[in-house]
Amino acid sequence: MDALIATAIPNAVHSDKAAEGHWYALYTCPRHEKRVAEQIEQRSISCFLPVYRSVRRWKDRRKELELALFPGYVFVRIALQDRLRVLQLAGVVRLVSFGGQPVPLPDGAVESLKNGLASGVCAEPHPYLTVGRRVRVRYGPMTGMQGILVRHKEGLRLVLSIDLIMRSVMLEVDEADVEPL
């Protein structure tokens, strides 16, 4: 299985993208992300559930698991008037909102994350950060994304934060591929 679960309706014409709506973060019951993504997919709605592989150890065995990169969240691309189609699904709590109104994610944020994970970028969850050196990716599949540069062991990692849901993901980057803001 791939390092991510991605479902997208092809957009042959640019105007179809606007009619399709924006990306929203859908908050789910704990550990229901995969089931919610399956239900959304069955309704032919564009969704994205990024996952990563983690080896868990118990006393008697080791097992590799696929876990949600953003626990408790599934990204869904809908027109706001169609939100009831996803809010009625079992395991869905609500759309991430501010002031009672669902808030769309910044344009390109989900698409960049999808492209990066599809190209094989190694990603894992990371604590949400608000301080550090802010950089922009200049080259590669994550071009244009901004995040916080963190040193990790021998290499560098870029922490991308989605402020709306207060979650972050850490990606391996080459120092030559980023520029300070």
N, CA, C and O of each residue as an XYZ file, in Angstrom:
724
protein
N       0.841     -1.180      0.000
C       0.000      0.000      0.000
C       0.882      1.237      0.000
O       1.950      1.234      0.613
N       0.458      2.279     -0.668
C       1.232      3.509     -0.762
C       1.369      4.171      0.596
O       0.707      3.783      1.558
N       2.241      5.185      0.668
C       2.445      5.922      1.900
C       1.312      6.917      2.138
O       1.366      7.689      3.095
N       0.314      6.913      1.308
C      -0.815      7.802      1.516
C      -2.051      7.224      0.865
O      -1.968      6.385     -0.032
N      -3.203      7.687      1.331
C      -4.460      7.327      0.708
C      -4.974      8.613      0.096
O      -5.242      9.574      0.818
N      -5.115      8.652     -1.207
C      -5.553      9.879     -1.856
C      -6.621      9.556     -2.876
O      -6.478      8.640     -3.686
N      -7.671     10.309     -2.825
C      -8.730     10.170     -3.795
C      -8.990     11.548     -4.357
O      -9.216     12.495     -3.604
N      -8.961     11.670     -5.653
C      -9.205     12.973     -6.253
C      -9.962     12.791     -7.549
O      -9.684     11.875     -8.322
N     -10.910     13.661     -7.777
C     -11.642     13.666     -9.032
C     -10.808     14.470    -10.016
O     -10.460     15.613     -9.719
N     -10.475     13.916    -11.177
C      -9.635     14.651    -12.120
C     -10.284     15.977    -12.522
O     -11.494     16.052    -12.736
N      -9.471     17.001    -12.618
C      -9.948     18.323    -13.019
C      -9.398     18.643    -14.394
O      -8.302     19.191    -14.512
N     -10.141     18.310    -15.428
C      -9.683     18.535    -16.786
C      -9.755     20.009    -17.147
O      -8.939     20.494    -17.930
N     -10.710     20.722    -16.594
C     -10.896     22.136    -16.893
C     -10.747     22.919    -15.603
O     -11.221     22.484    -14.553
N     -10.090     24.073    -15.671
C      -9.841     24.882    -14.485
C     -11.149     25.292    -13.812
O     -11.193     25.375    -12.584
N     -12.213     25.551    -14.569
C     -13.476     25.985    -13.991
C     -14.128     24.874    -13.169
O     -14.897     25.162    -12.252
N     -13.833     23.609    -13.482
C     -14.369     22.503    -12.692
C     -13.844     22.560    -11.263
O     -14.556     22.198    -10.326
N     -12.614     23.009    -11.090
C     -12.012     23.098     -9.771
C     -12.785     24.071     -8.888
O     -13.005     23.803     -7.707
N     -13.200     25.204     -9.462
C     -13.954     26.189     -8.704
C     -15.328     25.645     -8.339
O     -15.818     25.892     -7.237
N     -15.952     24.911     -9.246
C     -17.276     24.356     -8.986
C     -17.193     23.261     -7.926
O     -18.164     23.011     -7.212
N     -16.044     22.613     -7.824
C     -15.859     21.517     -6.886
C     -15.739     22.013     -5.451
O     -15.992     21.246     -4.522
N     -15.368     23.246     -5.245
C     -15.269     23.802     -3.904
C     -13.844     23.912     -3.426
O     -12.896     23.881     -4.209
N     -13.717     24.043     -2.123
C     -12.424     24.212     -1.468
C     -12.123     22.995     -0.610
O     -12.995     22.168     -0.344
N     -10.868     22.903     -0.181
C     -10.475     21.864      0.759
C     -10.836     22.324      2.167
O     -10.562     23.461      2.552
N     -11.453     21.426      2.926
C     -11.800     21.685      4.315
C     -11.232     20.560      5.166
O     -11.051     19.438      4.693
N     -10.952     20.873      6.432
C     -10.511     19.852      7.377
C     -11.751     19.327      8.084
O     -12.525     20.092      8.659
N     -11.927     18.034      8.033
C     -13.070     17.369      8.641
C     -12.582     16.691      9.912
O     -11.705     15.828      9.857
N     -13.138     17.072     11.049
C     -12.747     16.491     12.331
C     -13.543     15.211     12.549
O     -14.763     15.194     12.386
N     -12.841     14.129     12.922
C     -13.490     12.827     13.079
C     -13.390     12.349     14.536
O     -12.645     12.904     15.344
N     -14.152     11.324     14.832
C     -14.004     10.646     16.122
C     -12.598     10.049     16.163
O     -12.023      9.744     15.118
N     -12.044      9.883     17.359
C     -10.691      9.312     17.445
C     -10.585      7.958     16.739
O     -11.429      7.080     16.926
N      -9.550      7.805     15.936
C      -9.223      6.578     15.198
C     -10.301      6.142     14.204
O     -10.437      4.951     13.922
N     -11.056      7.083     13.679
C     -12.074      6.786     12.669
C     -11.708      7.365     11.303
O     -12.533      7.364     10.390
N     -10.480      7.857     11.158
C     -10.097      8.551      9.927
C     -10.236      7.664      8.690
O     -10.796      8.099      7.684
N      -9.741      6.441      8.747
C      -9.784      5.566      7.566
C     -11.214      5.208      7.194
O     -11.555      5.179      6.012
N     -12.043      4.941      8.171
C     -13.449      4.590      7.912
C     -14.196      5.778      7.308
O     -14.981      5.601      6.376
N     -13.965      6.971      7.821
C     -14.598      8.174      7.283
C     -14.142      8.401      5.842
O     -14.960      8.719      4.979
N     -12.838      8.241      5.574
C     -12.322      8.424      4.213
C     -12.957      7.415      3.254
O     -13.273      7.766      2.117
N     -13.148      6.171      3.694
C     -13.808      5.161      2.847
C     -15.236      5.564      2.520
O     -15.673      5.432      1.377
N     -15.971      6.056      3.522
C     -17.353      6.469      3.309
C     -17.443      7.658      2.347
O     -18.334      7.717      1.500
N     -16.518      8.594      2.487
C     -16.495      9.758      1.594
C     -16.204      9.306      0.171
O     -16.836      9.773     -0.776
N     -15.244      8.395      0.023
C     -14.886      7.863     -1.285
C     -16.076      7.155     -1.932
O     -16.288      7.282     -3.138
N     -16.855      6.410     -1.143
C     -18.035      5.708     -1.663
C     -19.078      6.679     -2.197
O     -19.875      6.315     -3.061
N     -19.082      7.906     -1.695
C     -20.024      8.924     -2.156
C     -19.452      9.753     -3.314
O     -20.041     10.758     -3.712
N     -18.311      9.331     -3.848
C     -17.640     10.011     -4.969
C     -17.313     11.466     -4.655
O     -17.457     12.346     -5.504
N     -16.876     11.703     -3.437
C     -16.445     13.033     -3.015
C     -14.925     12.991     -2.884
O     -14.368     12.010     -2.391
N     -14.268     14.038     -3.318
C     -12.815     14.108     -3.268
C     -12.347     14.256     -1.825
O     -12.767     15.171     -1.116
N     -11.468     13.341     -1.396
C     -10.929     13.415     -0.037
C      -9.463     13.017     -0.041
O      -8.948     12.473     -1.018
N      -8.802     13.301      1.076
C      -7.381     13.004      1.202
C      -7.080     12.671      2.656
O      -7.333     13.473      3.555
N      -6.543     11.493      2.871
C      -6.123     11.059      4.197
C      -4.650     10.679      4.127
O      -4.321      9.563      3.725
N      -3.754     11.595      4.513
C      -2.328     11.243      4.498
C      -2.004     10.309      5.658
O      -2.429     10.539      6.790
N      -1.251      9.259      5.369
C      -0.858      8.296      6.394
C       0.648      8.079      6.340
O       1.299      8.398      5.344
N       1.190      7.535      7.416
C       2.602      7.170      7.474
C       2.706      5.792      8.107
O       1.773      5.324      8.760
N       3.834      5.154      7.911
C       4.057      3.820      8.466
C       4.865      3.944      9.757
O       5.827      4.707      9.847
N       4.438      3.166     10.750
C       5.107      3.166     12.039
C       5.176      1.742     12.553
O       4.199      0.998     12.470
N       6.334      1.358     13.086
C       6.485      0.025     13.660
C       6.184      0.125     15.148
O       6.816      0.893     15.874
N       5.215     -0.657     15.589
C       4.839     -0.690     17.001
C       5.289     -2.023     17.589
O       5.207     -3.065     16.939
N       5.757     -1.971     18.812
C       6.285     -3.163     19.463
C       5.439     -3.503     20.687
O       5.180     -2.650     21.536
N       5.019     -4.746     20.762
C       4.358     -5.274     21.936
C       5.291     -6.307     22.548
O       6.348     -6.587     21.984
N       4.928     -6.870     23.672
C       5.792     -7.843     24.336
C       6.100     -9.037     23.443
O       7.231     -9.522     23.421
N       5.103     -9.510     22.711
C       5.272    -10.735     21.940
C       5.481    -10.536     20.441
O       5.775    -11.501     19.735
N       5.338     -9.322     19.943
C       5.463     -9.132     18.489
C       5.723     -7.670     18.111
O       5.602     -6.750     18.921
N       6.083     -7.514     16.849
C       6.246     -6.181     16.240
C       5.317     -6.121     15.047
O       5.121     -7.122     14.357
N       4.743     -4.956     14.799
C       3.831     -4.824     13.676
C       3.975     -3.445     13.055
O       4.085     -2.434     13.749
N       3.971     -3.431     11.711
C       4.009     -2.162     11.001
C       2.570     -1.703     10.770
O       1.754     -2.438     10.214
N       2.274     -0.479     11.204
C       0.929      0.071     11.083
C       0.924      1.281     10.171
O       1.926      1.987     10.057
N      -0.195      1.516      9.530
C      -0.415      2.758      8.789
C      -1.279      3.644      9.660
O      -2.424      3.307      9.961
N      -0.728      4.778     10.067
C      -1.424      5.696     10.957
C      -1.673      7.024     10.254
O      -0.933      7.408      9.348
N      -2.717      7.716     10.681
C      -3.045      9.023     10.100
C      -1.952     10.027     10.443
O      -1.529     10.126     11.594
N      -1.502     10.763      9.445
C      -0.475     11.781      9.643
C      -1.010     12.926     10.503
O      -0.266     13.522     11.281
N      -2.299     13.230     10.361
C      -2.974     14.234     11.178
C      -4.102     13.519     11.924
O      -5.234     13.491     11.441
N      -3.812     12.940     13.095
C      -4.838     12.166     13.801
C      -6.098     12.974     14.058
O      -6.045     14.102     14.548
N      -7.239     12.370     13.714
C      -8.525     13.017     13.936
C      -9.009     13.876     12.793
O     -10.057     14.512     12.909
N      -8.267     13.917     11.672
C      -8.652     14.788     10.560
C      -8.593     14.063      9.219
O      -7.707     13.245      8.973
N      -9.550     14.380      8.368
C      -9.576     13.963      6.971
C      -9.821     15.240      6.180
O     -10.638     16.068      6.582
N      -9.131     15.406      5.073
C      -9.334     16.579      4.234
C     -10.344     16.228      3.153
O     -10.252     15.175      2.522
N     -11.303     17.113      2.946
C     -12.371     16.865      1.982
C     -12.541     18.097      1.101
O     -12.509     19.231      1.579
N     -12.722     17.851     -0.203
C     -12.918     18.956     -1.151
C     -14.393     18.986     -1.528
O     -14.888     18.115     -2.243
N     -15.082     20.007     -1.032
C     -16.516     20.144     -1.289
C     -16.885     21.597     -1.494
O     -16.155     22.506     -1.098
N     -18.031     21.799     -2.122
C     -18.647     23.117     -2.142
C     -19.354     23.240     -0.801
O     -19.927     22.263     -0.319
N     -19.328     24.404     -0.197
C     -19.859     24.579      1.144
C     -21.324     24.160      1.262
O     -21.735     23.649      2.304
N     -22.109     24.366      0.218
C     -23.523     23.986      0.273
C     -23.723     22.471      0.310
O     -24.816     22.005      0.634
N     -22.686     21.698     -0.016
C     -22.772     20.230      0.010
C     -22.232     19.630      1.306
O     -22.065     18.413      1.387
N     -21.957     20.440      2.308
C     -21.325     19.937      3.532
C     -22.160     18.899      4.269
O     -21.604     18.062      4.980
N     -23.482     18.934      4.116
C     -24.337     17.964      4.799
C     -24.055     16.541      4.341
O     -24.242     15.594      5.105
N     -23.601     16.382      3.084
C     -23.273     15.045      2.559
C     -22.171     14.364      3.354
O     -22.161     13.138      3.467
N     -21.248     15.135      3.906
C     -20.165     14.534      4.690
C     -20.443     14.598      6.187
O     -19.984     13.730      6.929
N     -21.176     15.592      6.642
C     -21.449     15.724      8.071
C     -22.374     14.630      8.592
O     -22.399     14.369      9.794
N     -23.135     13.987      7.709
C     -24.050     12.926      8.103
C     -23.370     11.563      8.230
O     -23.994     10.610      8.697
N     -22.135     11.455      7.834
C     -21.433     10.174      7.864
C     -21.088      9.756      9.294
O     -20.789     10.592     10.146
N     -21.138      8.455      9.535
C     -20.760      7.919     10.845
C     -19.284      8.205     11.101
O     -18.453      7.991     10.218
N     -18.949      8.679     12.284
C     -17.570      8.962     12.651
C     -17.155     10.402     12.418
O     -16.073     10.804     12.845
N     -17.991     11.191     11.749
C     -17.680     12.598     11.487
C     -18.210     13.440     12.637
O     -19.356     13.273     13.055
N     -17.379     14.345     13.153
C     -17.803     15.225     14.231
C     -18.248     16.565     13.662
O     -19.375     16.997     13.901
N     -17.360     17.232     12.902
C     -17.702     18.544     12.338
C     -16.614     18.985     11.369
O     -15.536     18.394     11.318
N     -16.907     20.024     10.607
C     -15.898     20.700      9.804
C     -15.194     21.700     10.719
O     -15.830     22.309     11.580
N     -13.906     21.868     10.540
C     -13.174     22.844     11.343
C     -13.710     24.224     10.979
O     -13.732     24.616      9.812
N     -14.141     24.949     12.009
C     -14.830     26.221     11.805
C     -14.239     27.314     12.677
O     -13.530     27.047     13.647
N     -14.541     28.534     12.315
C     -14.190     29.704     13.106
C     -15.398     30.611     13.114
O     -15.903     30.982     12.054
N     -15.863     30.970     14.277
C     -17.052     31.813     14.376
C     -18.294     31.127     13.832
O     -19.203     31.792     13.337
N     -18.340     29.807     13.920
C     -19.500     29.057     13.451
C     -19.523     28.793     11.957
O     -20.445     28.140     11.469
N     -18.540     29.278     11.218
C     -18.476     29.084      9.772
C     -17.297     28.195      9.409
O     -16.178     28.451      9.852
N     -17.527     27.140      8.599
C     -16.404     26.313      8.140
C     -15.380     27.170      7.402
O     -15.734     28.027      6.592
N     -14.107     26.924      7.695
C     -13.031     27.710      7.102
C     -12.252     26.846      6.125
O     -11.747     25.790      6.506
N     -12.142     27.281      4.845
C     -11.364     26.490      3.887
C      -9.872     26.583      4.195
O      -9.392     27.579      4.738
N      -9.154     25.526      3.835
C      -7.705     25.525      3.982
C      -7.098     26.419      2.911
O      -7.714     26.623      1.865
N      -5.906     26.958      3.145
C      -5.272     27.815      2.134
C      -5.116     27.092      0.799
O      -4.809     25.901      0.756
N      -5.334     27.832     -0.292
C      -5.217     27.256     -1.636
C      -3.854     26.618     -1.824
O      -2.826     27.214     -1.500
N      -3.852     25.422     -2.340
C      -2.608     24.729     -2.660
C      -1.982     23.958     -1.512
O      -1.092     23.143     -1.757
N      -2.402     24.174     -0.264
C      -1.760     23.502      0.868
C      -1.955     21.988      0.794
O      -0.996     21.233      0.953
N      -3.174     21.545      0.557
C      -3.452     20.110      0.498
C      -2.837     19.505     -0.763
O      -2.277     18.410     -0.720
N      -2.942     20.220     -1.884
C      -2.373     19.719     -3.146
C      -0.862     19.554     -3.029
O      -0.313     18.563     -3.510
N      -0.183     20.509     -2.398
C       1.272     20.400     -2.219
C       1.630     19.218     -1.336
O       2.594     18.503     -1.608
N       0.854     19.013     -0.276
C       1.098     17.880      0.606
C       0.872     16.570     -0.134
O       1.658     15.634      0.015
N      -0.196     16.490     -0.933
C      -0.463     15.290     -1.725
C       0.678     15.002     -2.690
O       1.136     13.865     -2.796
N       1.142     16.043     -3.400
C       2.228     15.878     -4.370
C       3.516     15.429     -3.694
O       4.220     14.561     -4.210
N       3.825     16.015     -2.545
C       5.037     15.643     -1.830
C       5.012     14.205     -1.369
O       5.999     13.487     -1.529
N       3.895     13.768     -0.795
C       3.793     12.393     -0.316
C       3.760     11.401     -1.471
O       4.312     10.305     -1.365
N       3.117     11.778     -2.571
C       3.056     10.900     -3.750
C       4.441     10.699     -4.359
O       4.711      9.655     -4.954
N       5.327     11.699     -4.215
C       6.667     11.580     -4.778
C       7.620     10.823     -3.853
O       8.800     10.664     -4.167
N       7.107     10.358     -2.713
C       7.930      9.532     -1.835
C       8.627     10.266     -0.713
O       9.506      9.698     -0.064
N       8.257     11.528     -0.461
C       8.853     12.263      0.647
C       8.503     11.557      1.951
O       7.348     11.198      2.180
N       9.495     11.361      2.797
C       9.283     10.704      4.089
C       8.679     11.722      5.054
O       9.264     12.780      5.288
N       7.512     11.405      5.614
C       6.830     12.327      6.523
C       6.417     11.600      7.789
O       6.143     10.400      7.777
N       6.378     12.350      8.881
C       5.914     11.817     10.153
C       5.315     12.972     10.949
O       5.667     14.128     10.715
N       4.416     12.676     11.885
C       3.838     13.758     12.695
C       4.908     14.458     13.515
O       5.941     13.876     13.845
N       4.647     15.697     13.831
C       5.589     16.493     14.605
C       4.777     17.463     15.448
O       3.715     17.910     15.014
N       5.251     17.798     16.638
C       4.503     18.764     17.448
C       4.331     20.086     16.707
O       5.227     20.513     15.979
N       3.191     20.728     16.891
C       2.905     21.998     16.247
C       3.875     23.055     16.755
O       4.032     23.231     17.963
N       4.525     23.758     15.835
C       5.502     24.781     16.208
C       5.055     26.148     15.737
O       4.443     26.276     14.676
N       5.356     27.162     16.514
C       5.071     28.531     16.080
C       6.339     29.372     16.024
O       6.311     30.493     15.515
N       7.442     28.854     16.535
C       8.693     29.607     16.505
C       9.745     28.798     15.756
O       9.619     27.581     15.621
N      10.764     29.463     15.279
C      11.837     28.794     14.548
C      12.133     29.548     13.263
O      11.565     30.608     13.000
N      13.009     28.998     12.491
C      13.412     29.631     11.235
C      12.430     29.281     10.136
O      12.286     28.113      9.774
N      11.762     30.274      9.612
C      10.785     30.055      8.545
C      11.510     30.019      7.206
O      12.354     30.867      6.917
N      11.168     29.026      6.397
C      11.791     28.862      5.089
C      10.727     28.527      4.047
O       9.599     28.160      4.375
N      11.124     28.666      2.776
C      10.268     28.307      1.650
C      11.022     27.292      0.805
O      12.223     27.435      0.573
N      10.311     26.260      0.345
C      10.917     25.245     -0.509
C      11.053     25.832     -1.911
O      10.080     26.321     -2.486
N      12.289     25.778     -2.464
C      12.554     26.332     -3.803
C      12.462     25.299     -4.903
O      12.065     25.628     -6.021
N      12.822     24.042     -4.614
C      12.885     23.006     -5.631
C      12.169     21.748     -5.155
O      11.990     21.524     -3.958
N      11.767     20.941     -6.119
C      11.169     19.651     -5.791
C       9.649     19.680     -5.765
O       9.035     20.687     -6.119
N       9.048     18.586     -5.350
C       7.590     18.464     -5.399
C       6.864     19.368     -4.408
O       5.668     19.609     -4.565
N       7.551     19.865     -3.404
C       6.920     20.726     -2.397
C       7.201     22.206     -2.658
O       7.042     23.026     -1.753
N       7.614     22.562     -3.874
C       7.965     23.933     -4.221
C       6.870     24.899     -3.801
O       5.687     24.677     -4.058
N       7.293     25.979     -3.147
C       6.362     27.018     -2.734
C       5.838     26.860     -1.312
O       5.330     27.818     -0.729
N       5.956     25.671     -0.753
C       5.468     25.464      0.616
C       6.387     26.193      1.593
O       7.595     26.281      1.376
N       5.807     26.707      2.659
C       6.565     27.390      3.694
C       6.463     26.605      4.985
O       5.439     25.982      5.264
N       7.510     26.635      5.762
C       7.509     25.925      7.022
C       8.663     26.359      7.896
O       9.323     27.363      7.628
N       8.899     25.595      8.942
C       9.938     25.901      9.913
C      11.028     24.849      9.792
O      10.753     23.649      9.831
N      12.256     25.300      9.647
C      13.393     24.400      9.492
C      13.870     23.920     10.858
O      14.059     24.713     11.781
N      14.058     22.613     10.967
C      14.481     21.995     12.218
C      15.638     21.063     11.925
O      15.615     20.345     10.925
N      16.651     21.062     12.780
C      17.747     20.101     12.650
C      17.320     18.814     13.338
O      16.775     18.836     14.441
N      17.576     17.687     12.668
C      17.191     16.395     13.234
C      18.273     15.393     12.902
O      18.440     15.018     11.741
N      19.010     14.956     13.911
C      20.132     14.030     13.742
C      21.113     14.593     12.728
O      21.630     15.694     12.919
N      21.388     13.842     11.629
C      22.389     14.306     10.659
C      21.802     15.247      9.619
O      22.546     15.998      8.988
N      20.486     15.228      9.423
C      19.900     15.990      8.328
C      19.027     17.134      8.795
O      18.963     17.480      9.975
N      18.360     17.700      7.810
C      17.435     18.794      8.076
C      16.024     18.318      7.793
O      15.790     17.488      6.915
N      15.110     18.853      8.543
C      13.701     18.546      8.324
C      12.939     19.855      8.291
O      13.325     20.838      8.922
N      11.860     19.845      7.548
C      11.000     21.008      7.424
C       9.681     20.667      8.092
O       9.065     19.648      7.779
N       9.251     21.508      9.001
C       7.980     21.304      9.676
C       6.951     22.193      9.004
O       7.036     23.419      9.063
N       5.965     21.552      8.356
C       4.875     22.276      7.720
C       3.701     22.286      8.687
O       3.291     21.238      9.184
N       3.166     23.464      8.952
C       2.070     23.597      9.903
C       0.803     24.022      9.192
O       0.820     24.911      8.342
N      -0.294     23.378      9.548
C      -1.606     23.786      9.067
C      -2.255     24.475     10.251
O      -2.784     23.824     11.152
N      -2.210     25.803     10.240
C      -2.633     26.594     11.384
C      -4.091     26.370     11.757
O      -4.437     26.397     12.938
N      -4.939     26.154     10.781
C      -6.363     26.026     11.037
C      -6.675     24.876     11.987
O      -7.551     25.006     12.842
N      -5.973     23.751     11.852
C      -6.238     22.611     12.721
C      -5.150     22.441     13.776
O      -5.174     21.481     14.547
N      -4.188     23.377     13.812
C      -3.090     23.362     14.779
C      -2.371     22.022     14.796
O      -2.170     21.425     15.853
N      -1.990     21.560     13.618
C      -1.236     20.317     13.462
C      -0.051     20.589     12.550
O      -0.067     21.522     11.747
N       0.976     19.760     12.686
C       2.174     19.901     11.864
C       2.629     18.541     11.379
O       2.289     17.507     11.952
N       3.407     18.568     10.306
C       4.008     17.358      9.773
C       5.468     17.687      9.470
O       5.778     18.802      9.052
N       6.369     16.718      9.679
C       7.784     16.938      9.464
C       8.237     16.155      8.239
O       7.958     14.962      8.119
N       8.939     16.833      7.328
C       9.420     16.233      6.087
C      10.932     16.389      6.001
O      11.490     17.387      6.457
N      11.588     15.397      5.414
C      13.029     15.496      5.191
C      13.278     16.410      3.998
O      12.608     16.291      2.973
N      14.231     17.316      4.127
C      14.573     18.227      3.036
C      16.082     18.349      2.928
O      16.819     18.071      3.875
N      16.518     18.766      1.764
C      17.920     19.067      1.537
C      18.089     20.567      1.757
O      17.250     21.358      1.326
N      19.154     20.953      2.414
C      19.386     22.366      2.736
C      19.416     23.235      1.481
O      19.030     24.403      1.527
N      19.866     22.678      0.373
C      19.945     23.423     -0.872
C      18.571     23.681     -1.488
O      18.443     24.535     -2.365
N      17.540     22.955     -1.043
C      16.216     23.101     -1.619
C      15.354     24.145     -0.928
O      14.229     24.385     -1.365
N      15.846     24.778      0.142
C      15.055     25.760      0.857
C      15.750     27.099      0.891
O      16.971     27.180      0.763
N      14.954     28.172      1.067
C      15.482     29.515      1.187
C      14.797     30.194      2.353
O      13.613     29.957      2.594
N      15.522     31.040      3.087
C      14.893     31.738      4.218
C      13.874     32.770      3.719
O      14.002     33.311      2.621
N      12.877     33.022      4.540
C      11.862     34.031      4.191
C      12.279     35.388      4.698
O      11.559     36.368      4.505
